[in-house]
Amino acid sequence: MAEQDYVHMPTLEEYSKRFERFFKFKRSDDGILEVRMHTFGGSVRWSYQMHHAISELWTAVGHDTKNEVLIFTATGDQWINDVDASSFKDIEDNPDNVPPDVVERDIHKTARQHQKDKSQRSNP
């Protein structure tokens, strides 16, 4: 017998609550999971926050052994209806707005490195 238990993997009920601001979930008895993007319940407006939520979603869905097939779709008549350009500007203007897990995984130049570069420029 192993000395330690496995790390808990979130269930559909748990990750559907975590991601409810961005996705609606429906899974059939035979493991077909439908994930539908939305923005405030309506058509999708692409944003930095949606981009980040999708990257986190793959981990949660991928670790759920009850999922056999994933159908990834969107609310409304179009895949993405609009873009919230201001959400990207917030990140460009203030890297401190980047969620800590994104910074830690080095998805892009980290906020810490940005701050270090900025401080080196201002304190030669």
PERAHU-V279097 format. One record per pair of residues at least 6 apart in sequence whose ideal C-beta (glycine too) atoms are under 7 Angstrom apart, sorted by sequence separation. I is the first residue (numbers start at 1). J is the second residue. D is the distance in whole Angstrom. If there is no record, write none. Layout:
<<I | J | D> <I | J | D>>
This chain:
<<27 | 33 | 5> <38 | 44 | 6> <39 | 45 | 4> <61 | 67 | 6> <74 | 80 | 7> <91 | 97 | 6> <37 | 44 | 5> <90 | 97 | 5> <91 | 98 | 6> <103 | 110 | 5> <25 | 33 | 7> <26 | 34 | 5> <103 | 111 | 5> <16 | 25 | 4> <61 | 70 | 6> <103 | 112 | 7> <25 | 35 | 6> <23 | 35 | 5> <24 | 36 | 5> <12 | 25 | 6> <23 | 36 | 6> <37 | 50 | 7> <98 | 111 | 5> <23 | 37 | 6> <24 | 38 | 6> <12 | 27 | 6> <22 | 37 | 6> <96 | 111 | 6> <95 | 111 | 4> <95 | 114 | 5> <35 | 57 | 7> <35 | 61 | 7> <22 | 50 | 6> <33 | 61 | 7> <44 | 74 | 5> <22 | 53 | 4> <44 | 75 | 6> <43 | 75 | 6> <44 | 76 | 7> <42 | 75 | 6> <43 | 76 | 3> <19 | 53 | 6> <23 | 57 | 7> <33 | 67 | 5> <42 | 76 | 7> <46 | 80 | 5> <31 | 66 | 6> <35 | 70 | 7> <43 | 78 | 7> <31 | 67 | 6> <32 | 68 | 6> <33 | 69 | 7> <44 | 80 | 5> <45 | 81 | 6> <31 | 68 | 3> <32 | 69 | 5> <33 | 70 | 5> <34 | 71 | 5> <35 | 72 | 5> <36 | 73 | 5> <37 | 74 | 4> <38 | 75 | 4> <44 | 81 | 6> <45 | 82 | 5> <46 | 83 | 5> <47 | 84 | 4> <19 | 57 | 6> <30 | 68 | 7> <31 | 69 | 7> <36 | 74 | 6> <37 | 75 | 7> <43 | 81 | 4> <45 | 83 | 7> <46 | 84 | 7> <49 | 87 | 6> <32 | 71 | 7> <34 | 73 | 7> <36 | 75 | 6> <45 | 84 | 5> <48 | 87 | 4> <47 | 87 | 4> <48 | 88 | 5> <48 | 91 | 5> <15 | 60 | 4> <52 | 99 | 6> <10 | 60 | 6> <52 | 102 | 6> <12 | 64 | 6> <11 | 64 | 7> <9 | 63 | 4> <12 | 66 | 7> <9 | 64 | 7>>
